[in-house]
Every structure is written in structure tokens, then in C-alpha cells.
Amino acid sequence: MILLAVLFLCFISSYSASVKGHTTGLSLNNERLYKLTYSTEVFLDRSKGKLQDTVGYRMSSNVDVALLWRNPDGDDDQLIKIMINDVNVENVNQQRGQKSIFMGKNTLKIIGKENLEALQRPVLLHLMHGKVKQFYSYQNEPVAIENLKRGLASLFQMQLSSGTTNEVDISGDCKVTYQAHQDKVTKIKALDSCKISRSGFTTQNQVLGVSSKATSLATYKIEDSFVIALTAEEIHTFGLNFLRTVTGKIVSKQKLELKTTEAGPRLMPGKQVAAVIKAVDSKYTAISIVGQVFQSKCKGCPSLLERWQSTRKHLLPENLSKAEAVRSFLAFIHHLRTAKKEEILQILKSENKEVLPQLVDAVTSAQTPDSLEAILDFLDFRSDSSIILQERFLYACGFASHPNEALLKALISKFQGSFGSNDIRETMMIIIGALVRKLCQNEGCKLKAVVKAKKLILGGLEKSEKKEDTTMYLLALKNALLPEGIPLLLKYAEAGEGPVSHIATTTLQRYDAPFITNEVKKTLNRIYHQNRKVHEKTVRTTAAAIILNSNPSYMEVKNLLLSIGELPMEMSKYMLNIVHDILRFEMPASKMVRRVLKEMVVHNYDRFSKSGSSSAYTGYIARDPHSASTYSLDILYSGSGILRRSNLNIFQYVGKAHLQASQVVIEAQGLEALIAATPDEGEEDLDSYAGLSAILFDVQLRPVTFFSGYSDLMAKMLSASSDPVSVVKGLILLIDHSQEIQLQSGLKANMEVQGGLAIDISGSMEFSLWYRESKTCVKNRVAMVVIGDITVDSSFVKAGLDISTETEAGLEFISTVQFSQYPFLVCMQMDKDGAPFRQFETKYERLSTGKGYVSRRRKERLVAGSEFPLHQENSEMCKVVFAPEPESTSNGWF
């Protein structure tokens, strides 16, 4: 009887040790050693690349796993030991053959003695109900090696039942979903939910931004509550939103397979895991299982000064129209981001005036605390001797891809000081407005510096007494687009004089439709219909454009259309073309306009047959199912045939996001006296003026003046100078995305996309009384480079993919007016130069010892130049303006 009882107890003990279906996670049998094979591999390529074209590497090893301790009070509380041995590193692409970087090298040479010893030192994993309670390793091991062991250990965290939960593993604190089916468990990790501290930044505007997607799927095959086979795959893809040729993909795979089990260590006694770990080895210490950051050391890398010496020749003024200048600019920014203030300041102080503006562009675009301190120490805003450098600094701040509060705070502090140039003071306030908007878009509206800047702009606008200050704060608000500033804008739009009213209405035009409420539209309708006072044509037409772009009501559209017959001739023609453009281009207001046009009182010959030269036209530069680029050109003339305003806009659309790539507006007024013409209503007392205003990549720049006042006009006419006036010139960091990715295998990935351009926008206006002709010209010259870079680093081997695209392009708009007869002749031309389009692809694998493999590809094509189509009337007019000279039939001298 006693013998039977003993046998029964032994049976129960054996059963409880081998069949643990009641546990919630993986469970190991007592005194057994599990021998497994493990491999992790990573592939890099473009998003739709072929497997044979990939770069990457594979690490494989044997793994021993044993149970060291189980809590006597619960089977689900376990301490397991994981040990890696027999490590091997090889190519994932077996077709590499003799070109393999691992050819002829053993594991010790590839990984290094210190790294290999650390990798083969065992780690301990405390599991509670299948979840990681604590991870134990030795102190001062290389971080990259510890991450590889974290990646393996994280695979042992799982649950045997279906459900969604949060888990902490090498990827951080992540949302995980389990799906259990008999002997198989699927684990889906939502990588976008993972909370992990990693550096990175991106461009806020979605058009210039990067879209990325990450997935993680692990499949466990379970037997006797332990994994006998596991496959895990993690995929990261990215693509530049507006340029689909810049794409990349990282595929990381892990595979674990049980080969055999054999007798293992005896369980250690005790109820407290801490005492057990101390008994195993007192050198073990608890560390986070979340992946840690490490940086590979750069051996023999040149200093910042040496980098600059090789870069500067590409940034000389005569080379700025080349793509190589932009490529060098982007590369130098990368080096500046790891440089100290003293190094940067040394280069700034030693450089000459010829290349300093480009250096200022690069230092400001680096956007690090050291670079900001260096450039602020270098520039003296109290002096007027370095205005060009100060302006380049401020515009680089305005185009900053990821500005922070420190930058805004520094500009506010400088603004409250003294200035050697009033133009720089105005530019600084305008750029403060741009930074406020960018920080608010990044959920930073409540930052102290942003709140202070808002008060500065709105308070300055309320209290300003000088016309120049009012204009300055309005332009700042045009960048900031503060909702709380709309009441002030309405006040200046309706009650302001001339230029002030015009800036206020054009500022309202930049707000999104939801902000143009019925109250706002009431004021705009009063301005357009001149219910309270007479307004300039430029102000009235802008008010009409806002109404038509902001979900206009039936009566608003009807009243606008009925007014066409009562307007001055050129304004009637302009409004008529605006309506035609809305219908032809199928703009949002087109449905409402068509409804109103069904009324005969609105849609009749008398109203729709107005003559004149003013025009409005919108067309496509390029479009596909994913994105579109549009241009719009509208020109308004005075009744005497002199240009009043030309407005050239270029927009880029990606999905529902849009970017105002550029706007160039040339305005002229008060020139009627030159040809003894009568000014239009409301414009009798305007001073002679011509100037240019520009918006570049959603940032309003400080307007420039061709001439102001009659004496200035006559001086410029007598000097016969038609040299273009530069609106903006420099190097701009347009796209800036950096992302550090912790792969669940333990490897570190980096993804960076940078795009820059060298830009030169200039405008000129010629006026000839002798030939009774005026000509305006706007030139855009651009060299652009976009670089995408993906790397996966293990500290001893690195794989990378570089993709880049570059082009050099030009766009020119010319408007020629001949007013020797009436109706005067107008010809508009919009030409795009032929542009080379080059693509480069570089893939590489490199050992820390220096041996590497590189594959390069290049593709180039020429995009033919073209003249963009405008309306048919313009084509007919150009034939007359540029009619060929008649051939002479006489053979004599006279």
C-alpha cells in the first residue's frame, strides 16, 4: 500500500513537470536543457526591390536554455538561463560569392574578441505569467551586444491565450495582440504604439514629409508549453510623399527552432529570486530589457575644419546653380550636427565674404544648440555691415524644418534689442511669425516663447502708430496665421489705407476655409461692394477671391456675378476670368456658380462679353493619381493699361495636404501720370510705387521695392537700368527627416531623408515711354537634391542603402504690355527650361575592420523644356505683340 502511494506521488510529480497546459506563458521542464538554433537576418532595399539585389547580413548560433528556479508557490514564476554559442556571421545574399565581405574571415575576426566573449556570456530572464519581470546581465558589456541578447530574450515573452495587452520588450512598451489556435500562437506587435526613447525629427508639412509603415508578426509553434519553432518578421518601409522614387525597406527576420533536449541543471532552492540570482553569480545585475542607444565610433574621421575645406569650393557663388552645391550643403549639415560651438565659430570667423552667406545657411540649418549659439555669437545685429548674412540667417530660421522654443526665444530677445538696419528688424519680426506657426503645428502653441511671440505680434498690431510697423506686424501675422488675429485683420482690411488694407486682405486669404466664418464674409462683402468706403481694385478682388474659396452661399455668388456689369472695365474682365477659371478647373465653388448661372438675369451676353486685358488662369504642371502640382497666374491692369498686379502661384498637393511652393506678386500703382491717363476710382491719390512680394514654401518673405515715389521712378528710368532685383537667394534645407529604429532582433536601424535646394528668385520691371511698353519678369532658378539613407548597424558590421535624386531647373514668367493703342496689347509667357533628372542608388556592406562591398547604379533623363499654356486670348495677343517684321522688297538704300 505504501509502495502504491509512493508511485502515485511520483506520477503526479512527473505529470506536473511535463504537462503545463494551465500556465499562461512558456514554461520549461525541470532539470532539462533545451538546445535550439537561432538566426537573425536583415535585408535592405528599395520598397519593391528583388531579393537578389538586397544587402544585409545574417547571424546564426546555437542557444542553450535551462530553468534555474521555479517559485514553489506558483509554476508561472520562473528564472531561466539563456546562453548563445557557436556564433556565425554571413551574407543574406548568397549570390555575393567572392565579393562577400565575410570571405576568408572567421567569427572572431568579424565580431572581435571582446564582443564575442560578451555575446556568449549567459543572461537570466525572470518570467512571471509569461511576461518579462526582469532581465539580468553583466555590467559594462558593449551596448550593441547587450541589445542582441535582449532581442533573443524578448522572444521568450508570450502568452498561450488570445487577447490584447501591453508588453515591455526590446522594442519598448508596446501594444501586442495574441491569437491562439491549438498548438500555434500568433503575436502581432503594433510597432507604432511602442513607447521608447529615441532621437528623431521630421518636417511638419505632409507634402515634404515622409510616410512610414511598420509591421511585426511572430508565429510560435507550441508543444508541452514550450516553443519548438518560431518565426518572426519585422518590416519597416518609408517613402517621400511628393517624390515616390525615394523609397526604402528594412526586413528583419528571426528564427528559433528546438533541436533536442537533454539533462540540465538541478533547480535551485529558495523562494526569493534575488537570492537565487546572487547564488548563481553575484556579478549579475538587473538592467532594462528595452533596447539601448549606442553610437558606432568613427575611426580616423576628418575634423569639421577638414570637412569644410573639401566642401567650400562647391559653395562658391559661381557653383550654386549646380546640384553638387546642394549635395555638399546637405553633407556639411550632417557634420555640423555633431560639432561643438567652438569648432563652428572658428570656421565662421576665418571665412571670407564670398562664401560666408552659404556657410551661414548651413550653420543655421543644422538646428543644434551649438550651431545656434555659434551663429548668434558671430552675427551683430547692431551693425549694418553684415546685412546679407543677417538676412540669410533669418530666412534659414524661417525655413527651419523642426524649429524649437530656444530658437524663437533667441529671436524675440534679439528683436527687443537695437538694429543697424530697419529692414533686418522687419525681417526678424516676419520670421518670428513663421516660427510661431511651425511650433503651433507641432502642438507647441502653449510654450512660453510662443505665447510671448503672439502677444508681441498682436500687441504690436493694436498699438502701432507708424505705417511701417503696422505693415511689419501684418506680415508677421501673415506667417503666424493666428485665429485670434482675425478681428484685427478685418479692422485693417476695411478701415486701413492702400497697402495696409491690401496686406490685411491677402493675410486673410491664407487662412483655411473654416476660419472664414459668416462674420468674416460679411466684412469681405462690404469691402468688395464698397458699402462703407471706396477701396482699391487689388483689395476688392482679393476679398472676392476669399469669398469664392470659402464655401460661398448662393446669394454671395449671385451678388458677385451681378456686380460684374457695374465694375470698371478691367476689373470686370478680371472677375469674369476668375469665374471662368473656377468653372474650367472644377474648383470647390464651381457647383454653386453653375447653380447661380442658371438665372438669366445673371448669365447674359451683356455681362459675359466684357472686353479687357486682365486675366486669370490655373493649370497643371504635373499630376498623377497620388499628387499634383498646379500653377495659377492672374493679372490685373488699371483702366489706362498699366500693370496693377500680377500674381504667380505654384502649389504642390499630396493627398489632402498642400504646400504653397511659391507665390510671386508684382504690384505697381500711381503710374498713370507718365502717360497722361486718368487713375481709376479710389486710386487718385496713390504714390508712384512698384515692388515685389514673395511667399516661399509657406513662408512670407519681406517685400522688396523697385521704386517708391515719382523722383525715385524717374531716376531709375533715366538710369535705364533693368537689372533684376533679388527676392531670395540661398541654400535651403527643405526636407529633414531622421528616425532611429530599434529592431526587435537587437540591431539598430537609422533612416534619414534630407532634401535641399539652391534657389534664386528675382524680379524686374522695365518701363519705356519712348516705345510705350512695359515688361515685368520673374525668374526662378533652382537646383534640388533629395537623399534617402537607411543603415542597419550591429557595431561590427553595417549595411546601408543610399538613394538620391537631383535636378537643375528654371521657370520664367514674362508679361509684356504695349500701350501705344487702345485696347492695349498684352502678352504673357511662362516658360520652363529643360531640366536633367538624375537618380543614384548605392548599396553597401562594411565591416568595422574596413572591408566593404559597394554596388552603384545611376539613371538619367532629360525633361524637355516647355511653355505652359494660358488662355486662348493670350495666345492670339502674343502673335500680335511678337509679330514677325515684314520683309523689305526694296533693293535700294532707302
Secondary structure, DSSP 8 states (H G I E B T S, - for coil): -HHHHHHHHHHHHHHHHH--TT-SS----TTEEEEEEEEEEEEEE-TT--GGG-EEEEEEEEEEEEEEEE-TT-TTEEEEEEEEEEEEEEES-GGGGGG-TTTT--HHHHH-HHHHHHHTS-EEEEEETTEEEEEEEETT--HHHHHHHHHHHHTT---SS-EEEEEEETTEEEEEEEEEETTEEEEEEEEEEEE----EE--SSTTSSEEEEEEEEEEEEEETTEEEEEEEEEEEEEEESS-TT-EEEEEEEEEEEEEEEEE-------S-HHHHHHHH-TTEEEE-SS--------TT---HHHHHHHHGGGGSGGGTTSHHHHHHHHHHHHHHTT--HHHHHHHHHH--TTTHHHHHHHHHHH--HHHHHHHHHH--TT-STTHHHHHHHHHHHHT-SS--HHHHHHHHHHHTS--S-HHHHHHHHHHHHHHHHHHHHTT-TTSHHHHHHHHHHHHHHHH--SHHHHHHHHHHHHHH--GGGHHHHHHHHHHS-HHHHHHHHHHHHTS-GGGS-HHHHHHHHHHHHTSSS---HHHHHHHHHHHHTS---HHHHHHHHHHGGGS-HHHHHHHHHHHHHHHHTT-TTHHHHHHHTTSTTTS-HHHHT---S-EEEEEEEEE-SSEEEEEEEEEEE-TTS-EEEEEEEEEEEETTEEEEEEEEEEEEES-GGGGT----TT-TT---EEEEEEEETTEE---EEEEESHHHHHHHHHHT----EEEEEEEEEEEEEEEEEE-TTS-EEEEEEEEEEEEEEEEEEEEETTTTEEEEEEEEEEEEEEEEEEEEE-SSEEEEEEEEEEEEEEEEEEEEEE-SSSS-EEEEEEEE--EEEEEEEEEEEEETTS-EEEEEEEEEEEE--EE----HHHHHHHHHHT---------S--
